[in-house]
């Protein structure tokens, strides 16, 4: 469920957009939307792959593949649009943090792997956070190498999540992770399994194909985008 703060955050964001007369920025270009969807799919694949290697299982398979299924998924319009718009904004822009934080808030308030009451989900959170640091995310200053990640954990993270991040970062550094840039909307049906469980692989492809269908039905010609 969305938190009670979500409607107010949305109103504040709309007010800010109106005030600055840049409502057009709410709608990302097809190129940015495609790039955002592909980034989210690669992140999902990375998290699922590492969790499999480490024997970590979520208690919420109905929201797997990671981040791509269920309420608040990163393929949901108000979430994926936020990340897509953020790709085209300067990080110093006030609007950047407003849009990115709004998208993150919707995602984290709805997706169960952010539930800190279950050890299984805290472990997934730890892998999720580490993968985010490895990847090129404008809003967190990455990508970081493993040495920098270890330093950031000591400074920024606390509690049980920090404990697992410190444990898993050492294991991740030893892993041979395949090139995930091969995951593109243009080649989903031909994409070979890169090391995840079969149902996860099929799920990621399926969610990507569904996203193409949904967004093209409202005018986003993703397959024609660069």
C-alpha positions as CSV (number, residue, x, y, z in Angstrom):
1,X,0.0,0.0,0.0
2,X,1.1,3.5,-0.7
3,X,2.0,5.5,2.5
4,X,-0.4,8.2,3.6
5,X,2.3,10.8,2.7
6,X,2.3,9.8,-1.0
7,X,-0.7,12.0,-2.1
8,X,0.8,15.0,-0.3
9,X,4.2,14.4,-1.9
10,X,2.5,14.1,-5.3
11,X,0.7,17.4,-4.7
12,X,3.9,19.1,-3.7
13,X,5.7,17.9,-6.8
14,X,2.8,19.0,-9.1
15,X,2.8,22.5,-7.4
16,X,6.6,22.7,-7.9
17,X,6.3,21.8,-11.6
18,X,3.5,24.3,-12.1
19,X,5.4,27.0,-10.3
20,X,8.4,26.5,-12.5
21,X,6.3,26.1,-15.7
22,X,8.0,22.9,-16.8
23,X,5.2,20.5,-16.7
24,X,6.5,19.1,-19.9
25,X,9.3,17.4,-18.0
26,X,6.8,15.0,-16.4
27,X,6.8,13.1,-19.6
28,X,10.1,11.4,-20.5
29,X,11.2,10.9,-24.1
30,X,10.9,7.4,-25.5
31,X,14.8,7.2,-25.4
32,X,14.9,8.0,-21.7
33,X,12.0,5.7,-20.9
34,X,13.7,2.8,-22.8
35,X,17.0,3.5,-21.1
36,X,15.3,3.6,-17.6
37,X,13.5,0.3,-18.3
38,X,16.6,-1.4,-19.4
39,X,18.6,-0.2,-16.4
40,X,15.9,-1.5,-14.1
41,X,15.9,-4.9,-15.8
42,X,19.7,-5.2,-15.5
43,X,19.5,-4.3,-11.9
44,X,16.9,-6.9,-11.3
45,X,19.0,-9.5,-13.1
46,X,22.1,-8.6,-11.0
47,X,20.3,-8.8,-7.7
48,X,18.6,-12.1,-8.5
49,X,21.9,-13.5,-9.8
50,X,23.9,-12.6,-6.7
51,X,21.1,-13.7,-4.4
52,X,21.1,-17.1,-6.1
53,X,24.9,-17.4,-5.8
54,X,24.7,-16.5,-2.0
55,X,21.6,-18.7,-1.4
56,X,19.4,-15.8,-0.4
57,X,15.7,-16.2,-1.0
58,X,12.9,-13.7,-0.6
59,X,9.7,-14.5,1.3
60,X,7.8,-12.6,-1.4
61,X,8.2,-14.5,-4.7
62,X,5.0,-12.8,-5.9
63,X,7.1,-9.7,-6.2
64,X,9.9,-11.4,-8.2
65,X,11.8,-10.8,-10.4
66,X,13.3,-8.2,-8.1
67,X,11.8,-4.7,-8.6
68,X,9.9,-5.7,-11.7
69,X,6.6,-7.1,-10.4
70,X,3.8,-6.0,-8.1
71,X,2.6,-2.7,-6.8
72,X,5.4,-0.1,-6.8
73,X,7.6,-2.0,-9.3
74,X,10.2,-0.1,-11.3
75,X,8.2,-0.7,-14.5
76,X,5.1,1.1,-13.0
77,X,4.6,4.5,-14.7
78,X,5.0,6.8,-11.7
79,X,8.2,5.0,-10.7
80,X,9.9,4.4,-14.1
81,X,8.9,7.8,-15.3
82,X,10.6,9.4,-12.3
83,X,13.8,7.5,-12.9
84,X,13.6,8.2,-16.6
85,X,13.2,12.0,-16.1
86,X,16.0,12.0,-13.6
87,X,18.4,10.7,-16.4
88,X,18.0,14.1,-18.2
89,X,18.2,16.5,-15.2
90,X,21.2,18.0,-13.6
91,X,21.7,16.6,-10.0
92,X,21.9,20.2,-8.7
93,X,18.4,20.9,-9.9
94,X,15.9,21.0,-7.1
95,X,13.4,19.2,-9.4
96,X,15.9,16.3,-9.7
97,X,15.7,15.3,-6.0
98,X,12.0,15.9,-5.9
99,X,11.2,13.5,-8.8
100,X,13.8,10.9,-7.9
101,X,12.7,10.8,-4.2
102,X,9.0,10.6,-5.2
103,X,9.7,7.6,-7.4
104,X,11.9,6.0,-4.7
105,X,9.2,6.6,-2.0
106,X,6.5,4.9,-4.1
107,X,8.8,2.0,-4.8
108,X,10.1,1.4,-1.3
109,X,6.7,1.9,0.4
110,X,5.0,-0.8,-1.8
111,X,7.7,-3.4,-2.5
112,X,8.0,-6.0,0.3
113,X,11.7,-6.6,0.0
114,X,12.0,-3.3,1.8
115,X,10.3,-4.8,4.9
116,X,12.9,-4.7,7.6
117,X,11.0,-7.0,10.0
118,X,12.2,-10.1,8.1
119,X,15.8,-11.3,8.0
120,X,15.3,-12.7,4.5
121,X,14.3,-9.3,3.2
122,X,17.1,-7.4,5.1
123,X,19.5,-9.7,3.3
124,X,17.9,-8.9,-0.1
125,X,18.1,-5.2,0.9
126,X,21.8,-5.6,1.5
127,X,22.4,-7.1,-1.9
128,X,20.0,-4.5,-3.5
129,X,22.0,-1.6,-1.9
130,X,25.4,-3.1,-2.9
131,X,24.2,-3.5,-6.5
132,X,23.0,0.0,-6.6
133,X,26.4,1.2,-5.6
134,X,28.1,-0.8,-8.3
135,X,25.8,0.6,-11.0
136,X,25.8,4.0,-12.6
137,X,23.1,5.7,-10.6
138,X,23.2,9.5,-10.8
139,X,21.4,10.1,-7.5
140,X,23.9,8.1,-5.4
141,X,27.1,9.3,-7.0
142,X,28.1,5.9,-8.3
143,X,29.4,3.7,-9.7
144,X,31.8,2.8,-6.9
145,X,34.5,0.3,-6.7
146,X,34.5,-2.3,-3.9
147,X,37.1,-0.4,-1.8
148,X,34.9,2.7,-1.9
149,X,31.8,0.7,-1.2
150,X,33.3,-0.8,2.0
151,X,34.2,2.7,3.2
152,X,30.7,4.0,2.4
153,X,29.1,1.1,4.3
154,X,31.1,2.1,7.4
155,X,30.1,5.7,7.2
156,X,26.5,5.6,5.9
157,X,24.9,2.3,6.9
158,X,23.8,1.1,10.3
159,X,22.1,-1.9,11.9
160,X,21.5,-5.4,10.5
161,X,21.5,-4.2,6.9
162,X,25.0,-2.8,7.4
163,X,26.1,-6.2,9.0
164,X,25.0,-8.1,5.9
165,X,26.4,-5.5,3.5
166,X,29.8,-5.9,5.0
167,X,29.5,-9.6,4.8
168,X,28.3,-9.8,1.3
169,X,30.5,-7.2,-0.3
170,X,33.5,-9.4,0.3
171,X,31.8,-12.3,-1.5
172,X,30.6,-10.2,-4.3
173,X,34.1,-8.9,-5.0
174,X,35.1,-12.6,-5.8
175,X,32.2,-13.2,-8.1
176,X,32.4,-13.4,-11.9
177,X,29.3,-11.5,-13.1
178,X,28.4,-11.7,-16.8
179,X,28.0,-8.5,-18.9
180,X,24.5,-7.4,-18.2
181,X,24.5,-4.7,-20.9
182,X,23.4,-7.4,-23.3
183,X,19.9,-7.1,-21.7
184,X,18.1,-4.8,-24.1
185,X,14.5,-4.4,-25.0
186,X,15.5,-5.0,-28.7
187,X,16.7,-8.6,-28.0
188,X,14.6,-9.9,-25.1
189,X,13.2,-13.0,-26.9
190,X,16.7,-14.1,-27.9
191,X,18.4,-13.4,-24.5
192,X,20.1,-16.5,-23.0
193,X,19.9,-17.2,-19.3
194,X,22.9,-15.6,-17.7
195,X,22.8,-17.7,-14.5
196,X,19.5,-17.1,-12.7
197,X,16.7,-19.6,-12.0
198,X,14.7,-20.3,-15.2
199,X,11.5,-18.8,-13.8
200,X,13.3,-15.6,-12.9
201,X,14.9,-15.4,-16.3
202,X,11.5,-15.9,-18.0
203,X,9.9,-13.4,-15.6
204,X,12.4,-10.7,-16.4
205,X,11.9,-11.2,-20.1
206,X,8.1,-11.4,-19.6
207,X,8.0,-8.1,-17.6
208,X,10.1,-6.4,-20.2
209,X,7.9,-7.5,-23.1
210,X,4.8,-6.5,-21.2
211,X,6.3,-3.0,-20.6
212,X,7.0,-2.6,-24.3
213,X,3.4,-3.6,-25.1
214,X,1.9,-1.2,-22.4
215,X,4.0,1.8,-23.2
216,X,3.7,1.4,-26.9
217,X,-0.1,1.3,-26.6
218,X,0.0,4.8,-25.2
219,X,2.3,6.2,-27.8
220,X,5.8,5.3,-26.7
221,X,7.5,3.7,-29.6
222,X,10.2,2.0,-27.5
223,X,11.4,-0.3,-30.2
224,X,12.2,2.7,-32.5
225,X,14.0,4.6,-29.7
226,X,17.8,4.6,-29.5
